[in-house]
Amino acid sequence: MAVREILPDIYWIGAIDWDRRLFDALIPLPEGTSYNAYLVKGSEKTALIDTVDPSKEFEYVCNLVKAGIESVDYIIVNHAEQDHSGSLPMAAELFPRAQIVVSEKCRDLVQSLLEIPPERCLVVKDRDTISLGNKTLEFIMAPWVHWPETMLTYLQEDHVLFSCDLFGSHRATSDLFVDDIREIYHSAKRYYAEIMMPFRSNIRDHLAILTSCDIRIIAPSHGPLYQPPDPILAAYRDWISDEVKNEVVIIYVSMHGSTEKMVNHFAGALMERNVSVRIFNLAVSDIGEIAMSLVDAATIVIGTPTMLFGPHPLAANAAYITNLIRPKTKFAAVIGSYGWGGNTVETLKGMLSRLNAEMLDPVYVKGIPDQACLRELETMADTIVRKHREIAVSSQQAG
Ligand code: FEO
């Protein structure tokens, strides 16, 4: 692979995974990803910051050899998830005198997940520092971006924030830095939606804390680095804000066409009322794209037929994931049709319990949608227009 100089004595020594197409056996990676790891050489001591996914261990070792590293004093583990810590056991063995620098929770996780003996670990607390001689590493506890043990490492003299998963993007690229935020915006937003969105309020707190640092480079654990950091910080401030767009995301599945007919009629009614619409047929849609569309949509509508006694499994899965990623969506509704009974609407409502959204009256009909059903959908569109206007007005008043 390659050793890339970021600044004098600061190097990228990670691995690019051009072929990976799935993360956590769930998240599609249409653009691959990278596992960024870093090397910081101080005048007296040397530190590694994170390692790489175990599948790329050989490339990581090659980079260490290429960088001429014969001894290491510290291995910083910002996050225990294996895409960054999976090669830690190998690195710990390769550099037996290195101390493994972790948060307290991370010490427990690297012990249970990677069998790292606790006595190898140096536990740091929020704002603790370690001197490498002419360089100082400062640790900023940042729980829940992405796990509870996560911390960030700030290199004070060079103003580099090693932000771990925060500000990452799943993109395999040979570009070390982002030249133009527009090139990476889609990937970064998708990553935010899939990984970071459930922790919106935590991120808000972390961003406030980071204002105390004079950050000039953000070096995340996935995707390219940001210099200057302002564009990605601005994007995050937008995504985590409470502002929503006049947009409805409709995710649906249809078995025999009734729900699809309802979706199409409803979408048309919304468009005629100047509401933006994104439609995802769950039979063919990428869940990452759906997650991304939910970052700033005001309303989500799930369309599903009743399958035996409840929602179609694809709709149930989508509702479950939506509940997990917790978009800031203000309103939610269920539409669809049933043949003989079931409790689809109540089941889906229960599955969306973590959403801080007002549930609108459903439009759920027996059999094929008749004229009365289509009028009900138009009424729902009217309701949505009114609700969206109300939140726009209250947002303006608050602003
Ligand atoms: Fe990239 Fe949470 O690991």
Boltz pocket constraint, residues with backbone or C-beta under 6 A from the ligand:
constraints:
  - pocket:
      binder: B
      contacts: [[A, 79], [A, 81], [A, 82], [A, 83], [A, 84], [A, 146], [A, 147], [A, 165], [A, 221], [A, 222]]
      max_distance: 6.0
